[in-house]
Amino acid sequence: MKIIVCVKQVPDTNEVKIDPVKGTLIREGVPSILNPDDKNALEEALALKDKNPEVHVTVVTMGPPQADEMLRECLAMGADEAILLSDRAFAGADTWATSNTLAAAVRKIGHYDIIFAGRQAIDGDTAQVGPQLAERLGIPQVTYVQQFEIQGEDILVQRALEDGYELIKVKAPVLLTAIKELNHPRYMSVGGIYDAFREKEVKVWTLADLDVQKQEVGLDASPTQVKRSFTPEPKGKGIMLKGSTKEMVEQLVGSLKQKHVI
């Protein structure tokens, strides 16, 4: 079984800075981490590898050269292969252009059974890249996966809903997006860290390595434009109501009338 895991390096901070011209995130000087949901996606792939050593796990990311360190973290956790899609032509991409680049990379990789991705990245919170990638590849997709099991030739997943879950049976190839409830990601091992930074290679693919046109990737191929991005102001301290239910209702109604809400 061959598994591809799509991962992303994201800023480890709530204070983001935006390029005033491009409307994109400025990453220079900002500490970065492996996106949390992507770590859950990788863990599920590695759990399958634990059960069957013949499972081959490839991690793929699109990003700047410094994403190499994040990919080596994935290798140290247990991934077999890491691919970095890095080219100035890819810069400034929205989810539409990003999924196009990732789809070209997946096609170049060739055969696969499962693609795992995180539900969403904490720097954009769009939850769009996974589903868009599945659409571009023409394969089934299940999002918000909170439980996963292989039953013969079928894949049985629980898809989380606000008030419960859906039980869905699919066949490979399929794309699944993971949420934190799916598992508890492992730590890097000492031996894994040594191999990742001394023995293993992170492959770098540029635009020239992919079967995709320049006008289909990067900022110029991105229909989404960020008009404004900001950190929301923290909410003020709440008011605690005390007393019986009737007294608290009276307090609440009185407060809402004072504020001319009602």
C-alpha positions in Angstrom: 0.0 0.0 0.0 1.3 3.5 -0.9 0.1 6.5 1.1 0.7 10.2 0.3 0.3 12.7 3.1 -0.1 16.4 2.3 1.5 18.6 5.0 2.1 22.3 5.4 4.5 24.4 7.4 2.5 27.1 9.2 3.5 30.1 11.5 3.5 29.2 15.2 2.0 32.5 16.3 -1.2 34.5 16.5 0.5 37.7 15.4 0.6 37.5 11.6 1.9 40.1 9.3 0.5 40.7 5.8 2.3 41.9 2.7 0.5 45.2 1.9 1.0 44.7 -1.9 0.3 41.0 -2.4 -2.0 40.5 0.5 -0.1 37.3 1.5 1.4 36.1 4.8 4.9 37.3 5.6 6.7 34.2 6.9 10.2 35.6 7.3 11.3 35.8 10.9 8.2 33.9 12.1 8.8 30.5 13.9 7.1 27.7 12.0 5.6 24.3 12.9 4.0 21.3 11.2 0.3 22.1 10.9 -1.5 20.3 13.7 -4.2 18.6 11.6 -1.5 17.5 9.2 0.3 15.8 12.0 -2.9 13.8 12.8 -3.0 12.8 9.1 0.6 11.7 9.1 0.1 9.7 12.4 -2.8 7.7 10.8 -0.6 6.8 7.8 2.3 5.8 10.2 -0.1 3.7 12.3 -1.0 1.7 9.1 2.8 1.3 8.5 3.2 0.0 12.0 0.7 -2.7 11.3 2.1 -3.5 7.8 5.8 -2.7 7.2 5.2 -2.9 3.4 3.2 0.4 3.6 5.1 3.2 2.0 4.5 6.7 3.3 5.4 9.8 1.2 5.0 13.3 2.6 4.5 16.2 0.2 4.5 19.9 0.9 4.5 23.1 -1.2 6.5 25.9 0.4 9.8 27.8 0.6 13.2 26.1 1.1 12.9 26.4 4.9 10.0 23.8 4.8 12.8 21.3 4.5 13.1 21.2 8.3 9.4 20.4 8.7 9.7 17.6 6.2 12.6 16.1 8.1 10.4 16.2 11.2 8.0 14.0 9.3 10.8 11.7 8.3 11.9 11.5 11.9 8.4 10.5 12.9 8.6 7.6 10.5 7.7 8.7 6.9 9.7 6.9 4.1 10.0 9.7 1.6 9.7 13.5 1.6 9.1 15.8 -1.4 9.3 19.6 -1.3 7.6 21.6 -4.1 9.5 24.8 -4.1 9.8 27.4 -6.8 9.3 31.2 -6.9 6.5 30.5 -9.5 4.5 28.7 -6.7 4.6 31.7 -4.4 1.5 33.6 -3.3 -0.8 30.7 -4.3 -4.4 30.5 -2.9 -6.1 27.1 -2.4 -7.1 26.9 -6.1 -3.5 27.3 -7.3 -2.0 25.2 -4.4 -4.3 22.2 -5.2 -3.3 22.4 -8.9 0.4 22.2 -7.9 -0.2 19.4 -5.5 -2.2 17.5 -8.1 0.7 17.7 -10.5 3.0 16.4 -7.9 0.7 13.5 -7.0 0.4 12.5 -10.7 4.2 12.5 -10.9 4.5 10.3 -7.9 2.3 7.8 -9.6 0.3 5.0 -7.9 -1.2 5.6 -4.5 -4.0 4.1 -2.5 -4.8 6.8 0.1 -4.0 10.5 0.3 -4.2 11.9 3.9 -4.4 15.6 4.6 -5.3 17.7 7.6 -8.7 19.2 7.8 -7.3 22.7 7.5 -4.3 24.8 8.1 -4.2 27.1 11.1 -2.9 30.0 9.0 -5.8 30.0 6.5 -8.5 27.9 8.1 -10.1 27.4 4.7 -10.4 23.5 4.7 -10.4 23.7 0.9 -7.1 22.3 -0.4 -7.9 18.6 0.4 -11.3 18.6 -1.3 -9.9 20.6 -4.2 -7.1 18.1 -4.6 -9.5 15.2 -4.7 -11.6 16.9 -7.3 -8.6 17.6 -9.5 -7.5 14.0 -9.3 -11.0 12.7 -9.8 -11.1 10.5 -6.7 -13.6 10.2 -3.8 -13.0 12.2 -0.7 -14.2 12.1 2.9 -13.6 15.1 5.1 -13.5 15.5 8.9 -12.4 11.9 9.5 -12.4 11.0 13.2 -12.1 7.2 12.9 -10.5 5.1 10.3 -10.5 1.3 9.6 -9.6 -0.9 6.6 -12.0 -3.8 6.1 -10.7 -6.0 3.3 -10.9 -4.0 0.1 -13.1 -1.3 1.8 -12.2 1.7 3.9 -14.6 2.5 6.7 -14.5 6.0 8.2 -16.5 8.1 10.6 -17.0 11.6 9.4 -17.6 14.0 12.2 -20.7 16.2 12.2 -21.8 18.9 14.7 -24.3 16.6 16.3 -22.9 13.1 15.6 -21.1 11.4 12.8 -21.6 9.7 9.4 -20.4 6.2 8.8 -19.0 6.0 5.2 -17.5 3.1 3.3 -15.2 3.9 0.3 -12.7 2.2 -1.8 -9.2 3.2 -2.8 -7.9 5.4 -4.2 -9.4 8.0 -1.8 -8.5 11.3 -0.1 -9.2 11.6 3.6 -8.9 14.8 5.7 -8.1 14.3 9.4 -9.2 16.1 12.5 -7.5 16.0 16.0 -10.0 13.4 17.3 -8.6 10.8 14.9 -5.5 10.0 16.9 -2.6 11.2 19.1 0.5 12.0 17.0 3.7 10.3 18.1 7.0 12.1 18.9 10.1 11.9 16.8 12.4 9.1 17.9 16.2 9.6 18.5 17.0 7.2 15.8 14.4 8.8 13.5 16.0 12.2 14.0 19.4 10.9 13.2 18.2 9.2 10.0 16.1 12.2 8.9 18.9 14.7 9.3 21.9 12.5 8.3 20.8 9.7 6.2 17.6 10.6 4.3 17.1 13.0 1.4 14.3 15.6 0.9 13.6 15.7 -2.8 13.0 19.2 -4.2 10.7 19.5 -7.2 10.4 22.8 -9.1 8.0 24.0 -11.8 10.2 22.4 -14.4 9.8 18.9 -12.7 6.0 19.0 -12.9 3.5 18.7 -15.8 1.8 22.0 -15.1 2.0 25.4 -16.8 3.3 28.5 -15.0 0.0 30.3 -15.6 -1.8 27.5 -13.6 0.2 28.0 -10.3 1.2 30.8 -7.9 -0.2 34.2 -7.4 -1.2 34.9 -11.0 -3.4 31.7 -11.0 -5.1 32.6 -7.7 -8.6 34.0 -8.1 -8.8 34.6 -4.3 -7.4 38.0 -3.1 -7.0 38.9 0.5 -8.4 42.3 1.1 -7.8 42.4 4.8 -6.3 40.0 7.4 -6.0 40.8 11.1 -5.9 39.3 14.6 -9.3 39.7 16.2 -9.4 41.9 19.3 -9.7 39.8 22.5 -13.2 39.8 24.0 -13.8 41.7 27.2 -14.4 40.0 30.5 -17.9 38.4 30.7 -20.5 39.1 33.4 -21.5 36.3 35.7 -25.1 36.2 36.7 -26.0 34.8 40.1 -29.2 33.8 41.9 -32.2 31.7 40.9 -33.1 31.1 37.3 -35.9 33.8 37.6 -33.4 36.3 39.1 -30.8 35.6 36.4 -33.4 36.0 33.6 -34.5 39.3 35.1 -30.8 40.5 35.4 -30.2 39.4 31.8 -33.3 41.2 30.4 -32.5 44.3 32.4 -28.9 44.4 31.0 -30.1 43.9 27.4 -32.6 46.7 27.8 -29.9 49.1 29.2 -27.8 48.3 26.1 -30.9 48.9 23.9 -30.6 45.4 22.5 -34.2 44.8 23.3 
